[in-house]
Amino acid sequence: RTGKVRAIGVSNFNAGEINDLVEATGELPEVNQIQYHPWSSAAWHAAVAAWAGQGVVVTAYNSLGGARFSTNDLAGSAVARIARERGVSVNSVLLAWARAKGCAVIPGSSTPAHIAENLQTLEQLTPSEVSR
């Protein structure tokens, strides 16, 4: 406790690992960077909600679903329906969903078109859209 560390950030820590960190240091991390999207497990959804109540910021990577999903795979899904209703891309809906859950998002892209699209995300989803 010499004041050399201002904040602790971790990556891919689950709820048990966060508890272990608190037991060992007496400190919660400021940030936990995890893969997080609507298809994450129920345990991750519960952990994100709990951490929000404790002041731990979750930074979501692969918030577009990662390699296992493509825009074509989501045809007919609630995400695709919301995108159609709003006149925006599926990516925009997914990024807005993560932000509605209180997460910071860091979408990755290597193409200028996708980078521009990611910057034009929806400001927010309605509560009913988030729960779909």
C-alpha positions in Angstrom: 0.0 0.0 0.0 2.7 2.4 -1.0 0.5 4.3 -3.6 2.3 2.9 -6.6 -0.9 1.4 -8.2 -3.9 3.6 -8.9 -6.2 1.0 -10.3 -6.3 -2.7 -11.0 -7.6 -4.0 -14.3 -8.0 -7.7 -15.1 -8.9 -9.7 -18.2 -11.1 -12.7 -18.4 -11.6 -13.0 -14.6 -14.7 -14.9 -13.7 -16.7 -14.3 -10.5 -14.6 -16.8 -8.5 -11.3 -15.2 -9.6 -12.6 -11.7 -8.8 -13.5 -13.0 -5.3 -10.0 -14.5 -5.0 -8.4 -11.2 -6.0 -10.5 -9.3 -3.3 -9.5 -11.9 -0.7 -5.8 -11.6 -1.5 -5.7 -7.8 -1.9 -8.8 -6.3 -0.3 -9.4 -4.5 -3.6 -11.9 -4.9 -6.4 -10.5 -4.3 -9.9 -11.6 -1.2 -11.6 -12.1 -3.0 -14.9 -12.6 -6.6 -16.1 -12.2 -7.1 -19.9 -14.2 -10.1 -21.0 -15.9 -11.5 -24.1 -19.5 -10.5 -23.6 -22.5 -10.5 -25.9 -26.1 -11.7 -25.8 -25.1 -15.3 -26.2 -22.7 -15.3 -23.2 -23.5 -17.8 -20.5 -26.0 -17.1 -17.8 -23.1 -17.1 -15.3 -21.4 -14.2 -17.3 -24.7 -12.3 -17.4 -25.1 -12.6 -13.6 -21.5 -11.7 -13.0 -21.7 -8.5 -15.2 -24.8 -7.4 -13.3 -23.2 -8.1 -9.9 -20.0 -6.3 -10.9 -22.0 -3.2 -12.1 -23.4 -3.0 -8.6 -19.9 -3.1 -7.1 -18.5 -0.5 -9.4 -16.4 -2.8 -11.6 -16.5 -1.6 -15.2 -16.8 -4.4 -17.8 -15.1 -3.8 -21.1 -16.7 -6.1 -23.7 -14.6 -7.5 -26.5 -16.1 -9.7 -29.2 -19.4 -7.9 -28.3 -20.5 -8.7 -31.9 -20.6 -12.4 -30.9 -17.1 -13.3 -32.0 -16.1 -15.8 -34.7 -19.0 -18.1 -34.1 -21.6 -15.6 -35.4 -21.9 -13.8 -38.6 -24.6 -11.3 -39.7 -26.0 -14.1 -41.9 -26.3 -16.5 -38.9 -28.5 -14.0 -37.1 -31.2 -13.7 -39.8 -34.6 -14.0 -38.1 -33.2 -13.4 -34.6 -34.4 -10.7 -32.2 -31.2 -8.8 -33.0 -32.0 -8.8 -36.7 -35.6 -7.8 -36.1 -34.5 -4.8 -34.0 -32.0 -3.8 -36.6 -34.7 -3.9 -39.3 -37.2 -2.0 -37.2 -34.6 0.7 -36.4 -33.0 0.8 -39.8 -29.5 0.1 -38.5 -27.0 -2.8 -38.8 -27.0 -5.8 -36.6 -23.6 -4.7 -35.3 -25.1 -1.4 -34.2 -27.8 -3.2 -32.2 -25.2 -5.6 -30.6 -23.0 -2.7 -29.5 -26.0 -0.8 -28.1 -27.0 -3.9 -26.2 -23.6 -4.1 -24.5 -23.7 -0.4 -23.6 -27.2 -0.8 -22.2 -25.8 -3.5 -20.0 -23.3 -1.0 -18.6 -20.3 -2.2 -20.6 -17.7 -0.3 -22.4 -17.2 -1.8 -25.8 -14.2 -2.3 -28.0 -15.3 -3.7 -31.3 -12.5 -4.7 -33.5 -12.3 -4.1 -37.2 -9.7 -3.9 -39.9 -11.8 -2.2 -42.6 -12.6 1.5 -42.8 -16.3 0.7 -43.6 -16.8 -1.4 -40.4 -14.9 1.1 -38.3 -17.2 3.8 -39.5 -20.3 1.6 -38.9 -19.2 0.8 -35.4 -18.9 4.5 -34.6 -22.5 5.1 -35.8 -24.1 2.8 -33.2 -27.5 3.4 -31.8 -27.5 5.7 -28.8 -29.7 3.4 -26.8 -32.1 0.5 -26.9 -35.4 0.5 -25.1 -35.7 -1.8 -22.1 -37.9 -4.2 -24.0 -35.4 -4.4 -26.9 -32.6 -5.1 -24.4 -34.6 -8.0 -22.9 -35.5 -9.6 -26.2 
